[in-house]
C-alpha cells in the first residue's frame, strides 16, 4: 500500500495519549484499503454503485488486512496495550466524546456563521478552544471540557446554496476524527495549542446561549 503516512503521526499519538488516552480509538485512513464484506462498514453508494470508504469512524484491520468496524466502541475499555497496537501508519485517531469531553461540530461553510460562532465562544469562554479543521474546507470542530454528561444536540442553520447546515453537539456515545488524512485527501490539523487542553466553563456557555444552544 505504499509508504504514504495515511494515519496519525507518532507526535500526534503521543500528544493525544497524554491528553485523553481513555477516549482514543483507531480509524483506517488508507483510501486504498479493502473493506471486509462481512463488516457493517461495507456499503455501496446507491447512486454511483461505488464502494463507500468508511473513514472518520472507528475501524481497524482484520487478520486479512481488510477494514472492519469495532464492536461496542462507545463503551469499550481502552488499555495502553491497545493504544500501542493502534499506533500504525494507516490508523488515524478518533476521539470518543462524553465522560468530560464534548465537541461543537460546525458542519457549515458560511464565513458569517463561523464568525458568529467564534464570537459567542470568545464572549462566553474567554478564549477560543482548540479548533480542528482541514485546508480544503471551511468546516471546523471545537473541543471543550464539560463538567457533566451531555447528550447529542443539533442546531439547524439556514441552508447554504441548497445544502443543509448545522452545529452539532457531540457528546456521550459519539466520536470525531482528530488526526490522520480525511477522506477528502486533506490532513486533519488543529488551530490553537492542544497541549493546553481547555478547562472551559460549559455551564456558563449554556446560561448565556439560552434554549437555542445545542
SEDREN-992645 format. One line per field, with one value per residue: residue number from 1; chain; x, y, z of N, C-alpha, C, O, CB in turn. Coordinates in steps of 0.05 Angstrom, whole numbers, plus 5000, padded with zeros to 4 digits. Glycine has a CB too. Example, Ala and Ser with C-alpha at 12.3 -4.5 7.8 and 13.67 -1.06 7.14 Angstrom:
// residues 2
num 1, 2
cadena A, A
n_x 5264, 5257
n_y 4886, 4955
n_z 5156, 5142
ca_x 5246, 5273
ca_y 4910, 4979
ca_z 5156, 5143
c_x 5264, 5258
c_y 4934, 5001
c_z 5156, 5157
o_x 5285, 5268
o_y 4934, 5023
o_z 5169, 5161
cb_x 5226, 5282
cb_y 4911, 4988
cb_z 5181, 5114
END
This chain:
// residues 214
num 1, 2, 3, 4, 5, 6, 7, 8, 9, 10, 11, 12, 13, 14, 15, 16, 17, 18, 19, 20, 21, 22, 23, 24, 25, 26, 27, 28, 29, 30, 31, 32, 33, 34, 35, 36, 37, 38, 39, 40, 41, 42, 43, 44, 45, 46, 47, 48, 49, 50, 51, 52, 53, 54, 55, 56, 57, 58, 59, 60, 61, 62, 63, 64, 65, 66, 67, 68, 69, 70, 71, 72, 73, 74, 75, 76, 77, 78, 79, 80, 81, 82, 83, 84, 85, 86, 87, 88, 89, 90, 91, 92, 93, 94, 95, 96, 97, 98, 99, 100, 101, 102, 103, 104, 105, 106, 107, 108, 109, 110, 111, 112, 113, 114, 115, 116, 117, 118, 119, 120, 121, 122, 123, 124, 125, 126, 127, 128, 129, 130, 131, 132, 133, 134, 135, 136, 137, 138, 139, 140, 141, 142, 143, 144, 145, 146, 147, 148, 149, 150, 151, 152, 153, 154, 155, 156, 157, 158, 159, 160, 161, 162, 163, 164, 165, 166, 167, 168, 169, 170, 171, 172, 173, 174, 175, 176, 177, 178, 179, 180, 181, 182, 183, 184, 185, 186, 187, 188, 189, 190, 191, 192, 193, 194, 195, 196, 197, 198, 199, 200, 201, 202, 203, 204, 205, 206, 207, 208, 209, 210, 211, 212, 213, 214
cadena A, A, A, A, A, A, A, A, A, A, A, A, A, A, A, A, A, A, A, A, A, A, A, A, A, A, A, A, A, A, A, A, A, A, A, A, A, A, A, A, A, A, A, A, A, A, A, A, A, A, A, A, A, A, A, A, A, A, A, A, A, A, A, A, A, A, A, A, A, A, A, A, A, A, A, A, A, A, A, A, A, A, A, A, A, A, A, A, A, A, A, A, A, A, A, A, A, A, A, A, A, A, A, A, A, A, A, A, A, A, A, A, A, A, A, A, A, A, A, A, A, A, A, A, A, A, A, A, A, A, A, A, A, A, A, A, A, A, A, A, A, A, A, A, A, A, A, A, A, A, A, A, A, A, A, A, A, A, A, A, A, A, A, A, A, A, A, A, A, A, A, A, A, A, A, A, A, A, A, A, A, A, A, A, A, A, A, A, A, A, A, A, A, A, A, A, A, A, A, A, A, A, A, A, A, A, A, A, A, A, A, A, A, A
n_x 5016, 5043, 5085, 5059, 5040, 4983, 4955, 4954, 5010, 5070, 5080, 5030, 5001, 5028, 5016, 4959, 4953, 4974, 4936, 4881, 4877, 4839, 4798, 4810, 4809, 4822, 4822, 4817, 4852, 4872, 4857, 4862, 4854, 4820, 4753, 4723, 4676, 4643, 4636, 4597, 4610, 4615, 4590, 4551, 4547, 4485, 4473, 4519, 4540, 4588, 4637, 4633, 4681, 4696, 4715, 4731, 4704, 4707, 4751, 4789, 4842, 4828, 4848, 4859, 4879, 4839, 4789, 4751, 4696, 4692, 4668, 4621, 4647, 4636, 4632, 4673, 4730, 4791, 4858, 4929, 4960, 4928, 4928, 4982, 4984, 4952, 4981, 4998, 5019, 4973, 4931, 4888, 4866, 4809, 4767, 4730, 4671, 4638, 4639, 4666, 4686, 4666, 4644, 4637, 4612, 4618, 4583, 4583, 4594, 4592, 4622, 4604, 4570, 4610, 4640, 4604, 4597, 4650, 4654, 4614, 4636, 4684, 4663, 4636, 4669, 4717, 4761, 4782, 4770, 4811, 4812, 4791, 4806, 4808, 4847, 4821, 4768, 4716, 4695, 4692, 4712, 4703, 4736, 4718, 4721, 4674, 4636, 4598, 4555, 4530, 4479, 4472, 4461, 4430, 4434, 4400, 4418, 4408, 4400, 4456, 4468, 4431, 4447, 4444, 4458, 4489, 4500, 4529, 4526, 4570, 4569, 4559, 4569, 4585, 4634, 4694, 4737, 4805, 4858, 4899, 4891, 4838, 4779, 4773, 4823, 4855, 4897, 4880, 4882, 4899, 4880, 4905, 4935, 4934, 4959, 4949, 4898, 4834, 4800, 4742, 4684, 4629, 4577, 4569, 4569, 4521, 4484, 4489, 4478, 4426, 4361, 4366, 4415, 4453
n_y 4976, 5022, 5078, 5119, 5160, 5152, 5155, 5180, 5218, 5198, 5237, 5260, 5217, 5212, 5261, 5260, 5215, 5234, 5270, 5249, 5189, 5149, 5159, 5148, 5120, 5078, 5094, 5072, 5103, 5097, 5104, 5066, 5018, 4954, 4941, 4897, 4849, 4826, 4862, 4912, 4961, 4958, 4986, 5005, 5058, 5079, 5111, 5117, 5067, 5054, 5031, 5055, 5088, 5074, 5119, 5163, 5139, 5094, 5042, 4985, 4940, 4874, 4804, 4793, 4839, 4874, 4926, 4932, 4942, 4967, 4934, 4955, 5003, 5051, 5042, 5009, 4987, 5019, 5004, 5015, 4977, 4966, 5016, 5019, 4979, 5003, 5045, 5051, 5063, 5069, 5082, 5131, 5177, 5172, 5207, 5193, 5224, 5251, 5233, 5277, 5303, 5343, 5364, 5416, 5411, 5443, 5442, 5472, 5520, 5574, 5636, 5678, 5654, 5625, 5666, 5688, 5644, 5639, 5688, 5682, 5640, 5664, 5706, 5678, 5639, 5663, 5655, 5624, 5555, 5495, 5483, 5443, 5431, 5427, 5441, 5442, 5456, 5495, 5481, 5465, 5442, 5448, 5434, 5418, 5417, 5387, 5393, 5357, 5303, 5301, 5299, 5286, 5342, 5386, 5443, 5474, 5509, 5562, 5538, 5528, 5548, 5511, 5467, 5429, 5458, 5459, 5461, 5415, 5384, 5342, 5288, 5242, 5175, 5187, 5207, 5237, 5250, 5260, 5261, 5247, 5230, 5258, 5234, 5267, 5277, 5314, 5331, 5326, 5382, 5425, 5485, 5530, 5513, 5447, 5423, 5454, 5444, 5457, 5484, 5494, 5532, 5503, 5507, 5561, 5576, 5551, 5581, 5632, 5625, 5605, 5574, 5563, 5541, 5483
n_z 5000, 4993, 5016, 5041, 5094, 5121, 5167, 5236, 5260, 5296, 5334, 5341, 5361, 5410, 5435, 5439, 5471, 5517, 5532, 5533, 5539, 5549, 5515, 5463, 5397, 5340, 5269, 5203, 5154, 5104, 5038, 4999, 5021, 5030, 5044, 5089, 5068, 5104, 5143, 5177, 5158, 5105, 5050, 4994, 4948, 4929, 4886, 4853, 4853, 4873, 4921, 4987, 5025, 5092, 5125, 5180, 5221, 5278, 5266, 5243, 5220, 5200, 5206, 5153, 5133, 5120, 5124, 5182, 5227, 5296, 5350, 5398, 5409, 5434, 5488, 5504, 5543, 5541, 5536, 5553, 5524, 5479, 5454, 5441, 5401, 5362, 5342, 5285, 5216, 5181, 5212, 5235, 5286, 5326, 5371, 5428, 5450, 5509, 5580, 5604, 5559, 5505, 5439, 5391, 5330, 5273, 5220, 5170, 5117, 5112, 5121, 5152, 5190, 5217, 5239, 5276, 5311, 5331, 5358, 5398, 5428, 5445, 5477, 5517, 5538, 5544, 5512, 5450, 5443, 5428, 5358, 5306, 5237, 5165, 5107, 5058, 5064, 5096, 5143, 5214, 5280, 5349, 5410, 5476, 5548, 5592, 5651, 5664, 5643, 5577, 5525, 5455, 5412, 5365, 5326, 5277, 5219, 5170, 5103, 5059, 4997, 4981, 5009, 5069, 5134, 5197, 5269, 5310, 5373, 5399, 5441, 5494, 5472, 5421, 5370, 5341, 5286, 5298, 5280, 5224, 5153, 5121, 5086, 5041, 5025, 5050, 5106, 5175, 5217, 5273, 5303, 5350, 5414, 5429, 5471, 5515, 5530, 5541, 5598, 5600, 5618, 5615, 5635, 5640, 5587, 5569, 5599, 5578, 5524, 5524, 5510, 5455, 5447, 5428
ca_x 5000, 5060, 5097, 5044, 5030, 4955, 4944, 4966, 5039, 5078, 5077, 5001, 4993, 5039, 5001, 4932, 4955, 4979, 4912, 4857, 4881, 4815, 4779, 4821, 4803, 4834, 4805, 4833, 4851, 4882, 4835, 4866, 4849, 4796, 4733, 4713, 4647, 4629, 4634, 4575, 4620, 4615, 4566, 4553, 4532, 4462, 4473, 4543, 4547, 4616, 4641, 4638, 4702, 4685, 4733, 4721, 4691, 4725, 4755, 4816, 4846, 4825, 4871, 4864, 4886, 4815, 4777, 4728, 4688, 4699, 4643, 4617, 4669, 4627, 4634, 4695, 4753, 4815, 4882, 4954, 4969, 4912, 4938, 5007, 4978, 4939, 4999, 5009, 5017, 4948, 4910, 4884, 4855, 4783, 4764, 4703, 4661, 4626, 4657, 4682, 4693, 4646, 4655, 4618, 4619, 4605, 4581, 4574, 4615, 4588, 4641, 4589, 4563, 4633, 4647, 4585, 4605, 4675, 4649, 4600, 4655, 4702, 4649, 4626, 4691, 4741, 4781, 4773, 4782, 4824, 4795, 4800, 4797, 4825, 4852, 4804, 4740, 4713, 4682, 4711, 4702, 4715, 4737, 4715, 4716, 4647, 4636, 4576, 4548, 4511, 4470, 4474, 4443, 4434, 4423, 4398, 4424, 4397, 4414, 4477, 4467, 4415, 4458, 4438, 4479, 4481, 4521, 4522, 4540, 4578, 4571, 4561, 4563, 4593, 4663, 4702, 4764, 4823, 4884, 4901, 4882, 4809, 4771, 4776, 4851, 4869, 4903, 4868, 4900, 4887, 4887, 4909, 4951, 4920, 4973, 4938, 4873, 4817, 4783, 4721, 4661, 4606, 4552, 4566, 4562, 4493, 4469, 4490, 4465, 4398, 4348, 4374, 4440, 4451
ca_y 5000, 5045, 5088, 5142, 5161, 5159, 5159, 5200, 5218, 5190, 5260, 5263, 5196, 5218, 5283, 5252, 5196, 5250, 5286, 5234, 5162, 5132, 5168, 5145, 5097, 5080, 5094, 5066, 5126, 5089, 5102, 5043, 4993, 4940, 4938, 4869, 4846, 4816, 4884, 4931, 4984, 4953, 4999, 5013, 5082, 5072, 5128, 5112, 5038, 5051, 5025, 5078, 5083, 5081, 5136, 5180, 5123, 5075, 5018, 4974, 4918, 4846, 4787, 4793, 4866, 4888, 4944, 4922, 4960, 4960, 4929, 4968, 5023, 5073, 5035, 4990, 4997, 5023, 4999, 5023, 4957, 4970, 5040, 5012, 4964, 5020, 5064, 5042, 5085, 5073, 5088, 5157, 5177, 5182, 5213, 5189, 5245, 5242, 5229, 5300, 5316, 5349, 5379, 5430, 5405, 5464, 5430, 5493, 5533, 5603, 5650, 5694, 5637, 5618, 5690, 5689, 5622, 5647, 5710, 5671, 5625, 5683, 5721, 5661, 5623, 5680, 5649, 5602, 5529, 5483, 5481, 5424, 5438, 5418, 5463, 5442, 5461, 5517, 5469, 5462, 5430, 5459, 5414, 5430, 5401, 5391, 5384, 5338, 5288, 5313, 5283, 5299, 5364, 5397, 5470, 5477, 5535, 5565, 5523, 5543, 5540, 5486, 5445, 5432, 5468, 5456, 5458, 5391, 5379, 5314, 5282, 5213, 5156, 5197, 5210, 5253, 5244, 5280, 5261, 5230, 5241, 5258, 5222, 5287, 5278, 5334, 5322, 5340, 5399, 5439, 5513, 5534, 5493, 5425, 5416, 5470, 5429, 5478, 5479, 5513, 5532, 5497, 5517, 5590, 5577, 5544, 5602, 5655, 5618, 5600, 5550, 5558, 5527, 5454
ca_z 5000, 4991, 5040, 5050, 5122, 5120, 5194, 5254, 5263, 5323, 5352, 5346, 5380, 5437, 5446, 5447, 5493, 5541, 5539, 5540, 5528, 5552, 5495, 5436, 5380, 5313, 5245, 5180, 5136, 5077, 5019, 4981, 5036, 5023, 5066, 5092, 5060, 5128, 5162, 5173, 5145, 5076, 5039, 4966, 4941, 4911, 4862, 4835, 4853, 4883, 4950, 5004, 5044, 5118, 5140, 5201, 5241, 5290, 5249, 5243, 5201, 5210, 5200, 5125, 5126, 5110, 5143, 5198, 5249, 5324, 5365, 5423, 5413, 5452, 5517, 5510, 5559, 5525, 5552, 5540, 5504, 5455, 5441, 5428, 5376, 5343, 5331, 5259, 5196, 5167, 5231, 5246, 5313, 5333, 5400, 5438, 5467, 5534, 5602, 5608, 5534, 5485, 5416, 5374, 5303, 5257, 5193, 5152, 5103, 5112, 5138, 5171, 5212, 5233, 5254, 5299, 5329, 5344, 5377, 5421, 5444, 5458, 5497, 5538, 5549, 5549, 5491, 5432, 5449, 5405, 5335, 5285, 5211, 5143, 5089, 5034, 5072, 5115, 5166, 5236, 5304, 5374, 5431, 5502, 5572, 5604, 5679, 5669, 5619, 5558, 5502, 5429, 5406, 5338, 5320, 5249, 5207, 5143, 5082, 5045, 4969, 4979, 5025, 5098, 5151, 5225, 5290, 5325, 5398, 5401, 5469, 5501, 5451, 5395, 5367, 5318, 5276, 5309, 5267, 5200, 5128, 5117, 5060, 5020, 5018, 5067, 5133, 5197, 5231, 5295, 5309, 5379, 5426, 5442, 5496, 5538, 5537, 5553, 5621, 5594, 5636, 5597, 5647, 5633, 5559, 5568, 5611, 5561, 5498, 5528, 5499, 5428, 5447, 5425
c_x 5017, 5070, 5083, 5036, 5002, 4944, 4957, 4996, 5046, 5075, 5048, 4991, 5003, 5023, 4973, 4932, 4961, 4955, 4889, 4859, 4856, 4794, 4787, 4814, 4816, 4813, 4823, 4830, 4859, 4859, 4838, 4860, 4822, 4778, 4723, 4683, 4630, 4624, 4609, 4584, 4620, 4588, 4571, 4536, 4510, 4461, 4495, 4549, 4575, 4616, 4647, 4660, 4693, 4705, 4717, 4705, 4710, 4727, 4784, 4818, 4840, 4849, 4878, 4873, 4863, 4802, 4752, 4721, 4697, 4673, 4644, 4639, 4661, 4631, 4658, 4717, 4778, 4840, 4907, 4964, 4953, 4922, 4965, 5003, 4966, 4957, 5013, 5003, 4990, 4925, 4910, 4873, 4827, 4782, 4735, 4695, 4645, 4647, 4677, 4691, 4668, 4658, 4632, 4627, 4604, 4605, 4568, 4598, 4614, 4606, 4627, 4580, 4587, 4642, 4630, 4592, 4630, 4670, 4634, 4619, 4675, 4688, 4642, 4648, 4716, 4763, 4769, 4786, 4796, 4804, 4807, 4789, 4815, 4826, 4835, 4774, 4739, 4699, 4702, 4697, 4717, 4714, 4736, 4714, 4688, 4647, 4614, 4569, 4527, 4502, 4473, 4453, 4450, 4420, 4423, 4403, 4411, 4413, 4434, 4478, 4452, 4425, 4451, 4462, 4470, 4506, 4512, 4539, 4545, 4583, 4572, 4552, 4570, 4624, 4668, 4730, 4783, 4850, 4884, 4891, 4852, 4803, 4774, 4804, 4868, 4874, 4889, 4889, 4885, 4898, 4886, 4922, 4934, 4933, 4963, 4911, 4854, 4801, 4759, 4697, 4636, 4580, 4547, 4558, 4532, 4476, 4467, 4474, 4435, 4387, 4356, 4400, 4436, 4451
c_y 5025, 5055, 5113, 5139, 5170, 5167, 5181, 5197, 5207, 5212, 5264, 5242, 5202, 5241, 5274, 5232, 5211, 5265, 5269, 5205, 5144, 5138, 5160, 5118, 5100, 5083, 5090, 5089, 5120, 5086, 5079, 5017, 4981, 4937, 4909, 4868, 4837, 4839, 4901, 4956, 4982, 4964, 5008, 5038, 5075, 5087, 5120, 5083, 5033, 5045, 5051, 5071, 5092, 5097, 5152, 5165, 5103, 5049, 5009, 4952, 4892, 4830, 4786, 4821, 4881, 4904, 4931, 4943, 4950, 4957, 4944, 4989, 5045, 5067, 5017, 5004, 4997, 5021, 5010, 5003, 4960, 4995, 5035, 4998, 4982, 5041, 5053, 5062, 5090, 5082, 5117, 5154, 5187, 5187, 5209, 5214, 5234, 5239, 5253, 5315, 5320, 5363, 5392, 5427, 5424, 5454, 5450, 5507, 5563, 5618, 5668, 5678, 5630, 5642, 5693, 5668, 5629, 5668, 5700, 5656, 5643, 5697, 5703, 5645, 5639, 5676, 5628, 5576, 5517, 5477, 5463, 5433, 5423, 5440, 5464, 5446, 5483, 5507, 5466, 5449, 5441, 5438, 5428, 5409, 5407, 5379, 5364, 5325, 5302, 5293, 5300, 5321, 5375, 5424, 5473, 5506, 5537, 5549, 5541, 5532, 5514, 5463, 5450, 5442, 5466, 5457, 5434, 5389, 5349, 5308, 5251, 5195, 5165, 5200, 5229, 5245, 5267, 5282, 5241, 5244, 5237, 5245, 5241, 5289, 5298, 5323, 5339, 5356, 5414, 5467, 5517, 5509, 5471, 5419, 5431, 5459, 5446, 5468, 5499, 5510, 5529, 5507, 5546, 5593, 5571, 5568, 5626, 5649, 5614, 5576, 5543, 5543, 5497, 5440
c_z 5000, 5017, 5051, 5079, 5121, 5147, 5210, 5255, 5291, 5343, 5359, 5365, 5408, 5450, 5456, 5470, 5519, 5551, 5549, 5529, 5529, 5531, 5467, 5423, 5353, 5291, 5221, 5160, 5108, 5058, 5000, 4995, 5028, 5047, 5066, 5085, 5084, 5148, 5156, 5160, 5115, 5065, 5011, 4962, 4921, 4886, 4842, 4833, 4863, 4913, 4965, 5024, 5072, 5136, 5161, 5222, 5253, 5273, 5252, 5223, 5215, 5202, 5171, 5115, 5112, 5132, 5156, 5219, 5276, 5340, 5391, 5430, 5432, 5481, 5524, 5527, 5542, 5543, 5538, 5519, 5478, 5440, 5428, 5402, 5354, 5331, 5306, 5237, 5183, 5186, 5239, 5274, 5314, 5363, 5408, 5455, 5490, 5555, 5605, 5583, 5517, 5462, 5402, 5345, 5284, 5227, 5174, 5140, 5104, 5131, 5159, 5195, 5230, 5250, 5279, 5320, 5345, 5365, 5402, 5439, 5458, 5481, 5521, 5552, 5555, 5528, 5473, 5441, 5425, 5382, 5314, 5258, 5190, 5122, 5064, 5040, 5093, 5141, 5189, 5260, 5328, 5396, 5458, 5524, 5582, 5632, 5685, 5642, 5603, 5537, 5477, 5426, 5379, 5336, 5290, 5240, 5180, 5122, 5068, 5016, 4966, 4995, 5055, 5113, 5180, 5243, 5307, 5351, 5400, 5431, 5473, 5478, 5423, 5393, 5344, 5311, 5285, 5295, 5244, 5175, 5124, 5090, 5037, 5010, 5034, 5094, 5153, 5211, 5253, 5298, 5339, 5392, 5440, 5469, 5520, 5547, 5553, 5577, 5619, 5613, 5619, 5609, 5640, 5604, 5555, 5578, 5592, 5535, 5501, 5514, 5470, 5425, 5444, 5452
o_x 5007, 5066, 5093, 5026, 4997, 4927, 4969, 5007, 5029, 5067, 5042, 4976, 4989, 5018, 4966, 4915, 4953, 4953, 4878, 4843, 4852, 4774, 4771, 4812, 4822, 4790, 4844, 4808, 4854, 4844, 4819, 4861, 4803, 4788, 4716, 4667, 4606, 4609, 4601, 4567, 4625, 4567, 4593, 4513, 4516, 4450, 4490, 4563, 4584, 4597, 4664, 4658, 4685, 4710, 4693, 4693, 4729, 4706, 4801, 4798, 4847, 4869, 4901, 4874, 4868, 4804, 4735, 4738, 4707, 4658, 4664, 4648, 4679, 4633, 4662, 4722, 4785, 4842, 4906, 4975, 4965, 4924, 4970, 5017, 4970, 4950, 5037, 4984, 4984, 4904, 4930, 4870, 4821, 4795, 4717, 4711, 4638, 4671, 4701, 4702, 4651, 4681, 4610, 4647, 4579, 4624, 4546, 4620, 4634, 4606, 4637, 4581, 4585, 4651, 4640, 4593, 4631, 4681, 4640, 4617, 4681, 4700, 4641, 4646, 4734, 4781, 4749, 4810, 4793, 4781, 4829, 4766, 4834, 4807, 4834, 4757, 4759, 4691, 4726, 4672, 4742, 4693, 4750, 4707, 4679, 4656, 4611, 4578, 4509, 4516, 4476, 4431, 4473, 4396, 4445, 4395, 4403, 4438, 4430, 4487, 4460, 4412, 4453, 4485, 4447, 4528, 4489, 4563, 4526, 4599, 4584, 4531, 4563, 4638, 4650, 4745, 4777, 4864, 4870, 4884, 4843, 4820, 4777, 4810, 4892, 4858, 4886, 4910, 4860, 4922, 4867, 4920, 4921, 4919, 4967, 4903, 4857, 4789, 4756, 4691, 4624, 4562, 4525, 4541, 4518, 4455, 4446, 4460, 4420, 4403, 4352, 4407, 4418, 4449
o_y 5047, 5042, 5127, 5119, 5195, 5185, 5199, 5175, 5208, 5208, 5272, 5247, 5199, 5239, 5280, 5232, 5202, 5272, 5274, 5198, 5127, 5124, 5164, 5098, 5122, 5076, 5104, 5094, 5135, 5067, 5073, 4996, 4995, 4931, 4898, 4884, 4838, 4835, 4904, 4972, 5001, 4952, 5017, 5039, 5065, 5078, 5117, 5074, 5010, 5052, 5066, 5052, 5115, 5090, 5155, 5177, 5095, 5037, 5024, 4945, 4888, 4841, 4780, 4825, 4897, 4898, 4920, 4958, 4928, 4976, 4945, 4991, 5057, 5086, 5012, 5028, 4977, 5036, 5014, 5012, 4957, 4994, 5045, 5003, 4977, 5054, 5047, 5077, 5112, 5089, 5127, 5132, 5209, 5173, 5221, 5223, 5210, 5241, 5249, 5337, 5302, 5374, 5382, 5438, 5421, 5459, 5447, 5506, 5577, 5612, 5672, 5688, 5630, 5638, 5700, 5674, 5625, 5667, 5709, 5659, 5639, 5700, 5713, 5639, 5630, 5693, 5616, 5575, 5528, 5469, 5467, 5441, 5409, 5456, 5484, 5440, 5488, 5523, 5465, 5444, 5444, 5425, 5447, 5386, 5430, 5357, 5354, 5334, 5315, 5274, 5324, 5318, 5375, 5426, 5476, 5525, 5517, 5548, 5565, 5510, 5497, 5442, 5473, 5434, 5470, 5455, 5434, 5392, 5333, 5321, 5237, 5199, 5151, 5195, 5236, 5234, 5290, 5302, 5221, 5268, 5214, 5246, 5232, 5301, 5299, 5308, 5363, 5346, 5415, 5472, 5508, 5487, 5477, 5409, 5422, 5465, 5448, 5447, 5517, 5488, 5548, 5515, 5554, 5610, 5585, 5574, 5638, 5667, 5620, 5558, 5521, 5533, 5486, 5415
o_z 5006, 5038, 5069, 5087, 5122, 5149, 5198, 5252, 5309, 5366, 5382, 5384, 5428, 5474, 5479, 5487, 5541, 5574, 5570, 5511, 5512, 5529, 5448, 5436, 5345, 5295, 5218, 5150, 5089, 5060, 4985, 4982, 5020, 5069, 5045, 5095, 5083, 5167, 5133, 5151, 5101, 5069, 5004, 4971, 4900, 4866, 4818, 4814, 4862, 4927, 4957, 5038, 5075, 5158, 5159, 5239, 5239, 5267, 5261, 5210, 5238, 5192, 5163, 5091, 5094, 5155, 5142, 5228, 5279, 5343, 5405, 5452, 5445, 5497, 5547, 5525, 5530, 5562, 5514, 5498, 5456, 5415, 5406, 5382, 5331, 5311, 5306, 5240, 5175, 5177, 5250, 5284, 5303, 5378, 5396, 5471, 5490, 5550, 5609, 5584, 5514, 5464, 5400, 5337, 5281, 5213, 5164, 5151, 5097, 5155, 5181, 5217, 5254, 5272, 5301, 5344, 5369, 5387, 5424, 5464, 5482, 5503, 5544, 5576, 5569, 5526, 5479, 5445, 5403, 5387, 5305, 5256, 5197, 5120, 5050, 5024, 5107, 5158, 5184, 5259, 5327, 5400, 5463, 5519, 5580, 5636, 5707, 5621, 5614, 5532, 5477, 5435, 5370, 5343, 5278, 5254, 5168, 5124, 5065, 5011, 4950, 4995, 5064, 5107, 5186, 5234, 5318, 5350, 5402, 5444, 5457, 5466, 5404, 5413, 5328, 5327, 5279, 5298, 5246, 5176, 5125, 5072, 5014, 4990, 5031, 5105, 5150, 5218, 5253, 5295, 5352, 5382, 5460, 5487, 5543, 5569, 5578, 5577, 5635, 5622, 5609, 5594, 5635, 5598, 5540, 5566, 5589, 5525, 5482, 5506, 5461, 5404, 5455, 5453
cb_x 4982, 5046, 5126, 5019, 5048, 4939, 4946, 4953, 5052, 5107, 5088, 4985, 5005, 5069, 4998, 4917, 4977, 5002, 4904, 4832, 4903, 4804, 4775, 4851, 4772, 4851, 4789, 4826, 4869, 4899, 4834, 4895, 4850, 4803, 4710, 4718, 4645, 4645, 4659, 4562, 4649, 4618, 4558, 4544, 4550, 4436, 4476, 4567, 4544, 4632, 4663, 4612, 4728, 4679, 4749, 4703, 4665, 4716, 4748, 4824, 4875, 4798, 4866, 4839, 4912, 4795, 4769, 4734, 4658, 4718, 4639, 4615, 4677, 4598, 4609, 4707, 4757, 4814, 4885, 4975, 4965, 4882, 4941, 5024, 4959, 4916, 5020, 4997, 5037, 4940, 4912, 4866, 4873, 4760, 4773, 4700, 4645, 4610, 4673, 4706, 4714, 4622, 4670, 4617, 4612, 4621, 4563, 4556, 4615, 4558, 4660, 4565, 4550, 4656, 4646, 4556, 4609, 4695, 4633, 4577, 4671, 4712, 4623, 4606, 4698, 4752, 4808, 4780, 4760, 4837, 4790, 4791, 4798, 4814, 4881, 4808, 4726, 4697, 4669, 4722, 4705, 4701, 4764, 4690, 4737, 4625, 4633, 4550, 4538, 4523, 4441, 4471, 4444, 4423, 4439, 4370, 4455, 4395, 4394, 4505, 4495, 4413, 4489, 4428, 4488, 4466, 4524, 4525, 4523, 4604, 4546, 4543, 4534, 4580, 4676, 4700, 4765, 4827, 4907, 4885, 4898, 4798, 4743, 4766, 4854, 4853, 4934, 4854, 4914, 4892, 4868, 4882, 4971, 4920, 5003, 4936, 4881, 4798, 4798, 4711, 4660, 4604, 4553, 4592, 4578, 4487, 4481, 4518, 4478, 4383, 4319, 4375, 4456, 4473
cb_y 5000, 5068, 5095, 5146, 5179, 5135, 5134, 5198, 5246, 5180, 5285, 5262, 5169, 5227, 5306, 5240, 5176, 5269, 5301, 5248, 5148, 5135, 5198, 5147, 5093, 5055, 5121, 5039, 5148, 5064, 5128, 5044, 4998, 4912, 4958, 4859, 4827, 4794, 4902, 4937, 4990, 4922, 5023, 4990, 5104, 5075, 5157, 5127, 5027, 5076, 5004, 5087, 5098, 5055, 5154, 5201, 5108, 5068, 5023, 4963, 4919, 4833, 4759, 4785, 4867, 4867, 4971, 4894, 4964, 4981, 4899, 4948, 5034, 5080, 5020, 4980, 4979, 5050, 4969, 5027, 4929, 4974, 5063, 4993, 4941, 5034, 5073, 5014, 5080, 5047, 5070, 5175, 5194, 5161, 5242, 5163, 5266, 5216, 5203, 5293, 5299, 5365, 5359, 5461, 5375, 5491, 5404, 5513, 5524, 5610, 5667, 5707, 5610, 5610, 5715, 5686, 5595, 5656, 5732, 5653, 5605, 5704, 5732, 5642, 5600, 5674, 5640, 5609, 5509, 5456, 5510, 5395, 5469, 5391, 5464, 5416, 5435, 5540, 5442, 5489, 5399, 5485, 5397, 5447, 5406, 5378, 5407, 5353, 5260, 5339, 5274, 5278, 5386, 5377, 5492, 5468, 5539, 5595, 5511, 5540, 5538, 5478, 5443, 5406, 5497, 5429, 5484, 5366, 5389, 5308, 5294, 5208, 5151, 5223, 5182, 5283, 5241, 5275, 5255, 5204, 5229, 5288, 5212, 5314, 5285, 5360, 5322, 5320, 5420, 5423, 5533, 5541, 5505, 5401, 5420, 5499, 5404, 5489, 5483, 5508, 5559, 5467, 5513, 5605, 5557, 5519, 5611, 5663, 5593, 5624, 5552, 5584, 5533, 5443
cb_z 5024, 4978, 5035, 5032, 5141, 5109, 5209, 5282, 5258, 5323, 5339, 5320, 5371, 5434, 5425, 5424, 5488, 5537, 5515, 5528, 5543, 5579, 5496, 5437, 5377, 5307, 5242, 5167, 5147, 5079, 5003, 4971, 5066, 5011, 5063, 5120, 5037, 5141, 5161, 5200, 5155, 5069, 5057, 4947, 4930, 4926, 4869, 4846, 4825, 4877, 4954, 5019, 5035, 5133, 5122, 5189, 5229, 5319, 5220, 5272, 5190, 5199, 5210, 5110, 5109, 5098, 5130, 5210, 5248, 5337, 5369, 5446, 5386, 5446, 5525, 5484, 5584, 5509, 5558, 5561, 5515, 5462, 5462, 5447, 5382, 5356, 5352, 5252, 5175, 5154, 5256, 5228, 5332, 5324, 5406, 5455, 5450, 5530, 5597, 5623, 5519, 5497, 5397, 5382, 5296, 5259, 5194, 5168, 5074, 5118, 5121, 5157, 5201, 5214, 5237, 5290, 5314, 5324, 5363, 5412, 5426, 5438, 5485, 5528, 5531, 5576, 5503, 5403, 5459, 5413, 5323, 5291, 5206, 5131, 5081, 5019, 5082, 5103, 5160, 5244, 5303, 5383, 5429, 5503, 5594, 5586, 5698, 5680, 5627, 5545, 5506, 5407, 5427, 5317, 5334, 5239, 5205, 5135, 5062, 5059, 4957, 4951, 5022, 5110, 5144, 5230, 5307, 5308, 5423, 5384, 5485, 5526, 5452, 5388, 5362, 5324, 5245, 5338, 5287, 5205, 5104, 5118, 5062, 5030, 4989, 5068, 5137, 5217, 5212, 5321, 5294, 5393, 5446, 5424, 5493, 5530, 5553, 5533, 5649, 5565, 5652, 5592, 5678, 5639, 5543, 5584, 5638, 5554, 5487, 5519, 5501, 5412, 5474, 5407
END
